[in-house]
Amino acid sequence: MIHIALDQPNERSLHKTPVPRTGGVGILCGMLAGWSVFLHPGWPILAGMLLLVAISFLDDLFDLPVLARFGVHFVSAGLFAVPILAPSIGWFWAGVSMIFIVWMINLYNFMDGSDGLAGGMAFFGFLFYAIAAWIRNSPDFALLNMTVTMSACAFLFFNFHPAKIFMGDSGSIPLGFLSAAFGLTGWIRELWPLWFPLLVFSPFIVDAT
């Protein structure tokens, strides 16, 4: 198991030797600990995230088929979009939002593997979400995002060059889901315009796209 869950160096990598890629478990534990003390983001987001963590952790260990992974990505997106978005924006735009969520999931996953990159984007991205929510007088949503920020900060201590661990699919895929789900939630709650999440995560979007 330990030998399977390793990130092998490639042309995009800064590391020269294999690095463990199960750091996402630590990020997840930090988020769940924080949410259990204060509040959690609601069952649609929590269920979608935990489903992604489970399938992604298995993928880190056993390299699951692409279709199986994509299927779970869409199910997780639907768990959020159907109850949260469809009543407000209609089924068509909820479907478009599902595609956006799956796109962000895989975009974030693509960018993992470089020292400090995915963790740094999580730190700053969710920090900006938290600040914007606080300014718009939504302390509960600000706290949810700040919990992700602090979990990413703790991970970064082990991910800066030379990285001792990467977050792997079990971290990058749930974070991609949360970046889209929290971004859309803030829009639905009229905390920010629709372009704000795209601006916040534009370093990843521009690089990966």
N, C-alpha and C positions, 0 to 999 in steps of 0.2 A: 504494500500500500504506500509506504513512504517513498519508495523509488518511483511509483507511478505518478504521484502528485508532485512532480517537479516541472519547472519551466525551463525548457531547453533554450540556449542562446540562439538568436537568429540575427538577420541584418538590421532589425530595428532595436535590438537589445543593447543595453549598456553593460550587462554582465557577461562574463566569459565562462562561468561554470553554472551548472544547474542550480536553481533556487526553488525552495518549497513554494507552492502556490495555494496554500490553504489559509492564508491570513484573513480571508473574508469571514471565517468563523469567528475570529476575534472581534471584527467590526460588528457582526450581527449580535454577539453577546453584549457588547457595549450598548448598542441601540436598545435591545430588549430590556436590559437592566435599567436604563434611563427611563424608558417608556413605562415600565412596571411601577416605578416610583412616582412618576408624575401623571402621565396620561398616554394613551396609545392613539395611533392615527385613524382608528376605525377598522372594523373587520374587513371591509373590501380591500383596503390597502394591505393590512396585515396578512390576510390569507393569501393574496397574490404574491407578496414578498416571500412568505415562508415556503410556498410552493416552488418558487424560483430558487430559493436557497437549497431545498432538498434535491431538485433535479440537477442543479449546478454542482453541488458537492459530489453527487454521483458521477457527473461528467468529468470532474477533476480527477477522479480516481479511476474510472473505467472507460472514458472516451465514448460517450453514448452517440447513437446515430443523429445526424443533423435534423431529420424530420421529427424525431421524438422531442428534441430540444425546442424546435420552432413551435411545435404543437403546444407544449407547455407554456411557452412565451405568450402565445395568443390566448390561452385559457386564463392566464394570470392577468393579462390586459383586460379581458372581458369581465373578470371578477371585479375590477375597478370601474370600468367604463359603463357597464350595464346599470348598476344601481346608483352610481354617483353622477355620471354625465348624461345618460340618455333622458332622464326626466327633465333636465334643464335645457339641453341643446338638441334633443331629438336623436333618433336612431342612426340617421345617416352620418351626422357629425360625430356621434359616439363611435361609429365604425372607423371613421377617419382617424379619430383619436387613438383607437386601438393600434392602427398601423403606425402612428407616431410613437406610441409607447414601445412597440416591438422594435422599431428603428432605433430608439434611444438605448434600449437594452443591449442590442448588438453593437451599436456604436461604442458604448462604454466598454463593453467586453473587448472590442478590437484594440482599444487604447491601453489596456492593461499590459504590463510586461516591461515597462521602462521605469527606472528608479524614480520614485516620488511623483510620477505623472498622474496616475489614476487617483491616488490618495490625495494629492494636492488639489486636483480638480474637485474632489468631493469636499475637501475642507473649505475651499473658497466658494464653491457653488452653493452649498447648503448654508454657508455663513451669509451670503448675499440674500438668500431666501429668508433667513431668520431676521436679518436687519430690515428688509422690506416689510415683512409681516409685523414686526414690532412698530415700525413707523406708521403703519396703517392700523394700529391699535388692535392687533390680533395676537396677544401674548401666548395663547395656547399653541397656535400654529408656529410662532417663532420658537417656542420651546421644543417642539417636535423636530424642527430643522436644526436647532442648536445641538440636540442630542446626537444627530448624525454627524455634525461638524466635529464634536469632541471625540466621537468614536474614530473618525478618520484621522484626527490629530494624534491620538494614541498609536494608531497603526503606522503613521508616518515616521515615528521614531525608529522603526525597524525596516522601513522601506526606502529611506534616503540612501544615496550612493555611499558605499556599496550595499545594495539591498540584501537583507538577510531573509526576507520573505516577500512574496507578492500576494495580492488578495485573491487571485484566481477567479474562476467563474462564480464561486460561491460568494464572492464579494462584489465583483464588477457588475454582474448581471442584476442582482437586487438593487445596487446603487443606480444603475441605469433606469430601472423601473421606478425607483423613488424620485429620481430627478424629473422624470416625465409626470408621474402621478402627483407629486407635490406641486409641480409647476402648473398643471391643469387645475388642481384644487384651489390654488391661490387665484387663478383666473376666474373660476366659477364663484369664488367668494368675493370677487371684485377687489382683491388686494393689489393686483397688478394687471397690466395689459398682457395680451396673449404673446406678444413678442419678447417679454421680459425673460422667460425661461430660456428662449433661444439665444438671447444676448448673454445671459449668465454662463451658459455652457457652450458658447460659441468657439472657445479654443478647441474643444473636442470635435464639435460639429464641422468646423472648417478643416481641421487636420484629417479627420477620418473620412469625410465626404469627398 
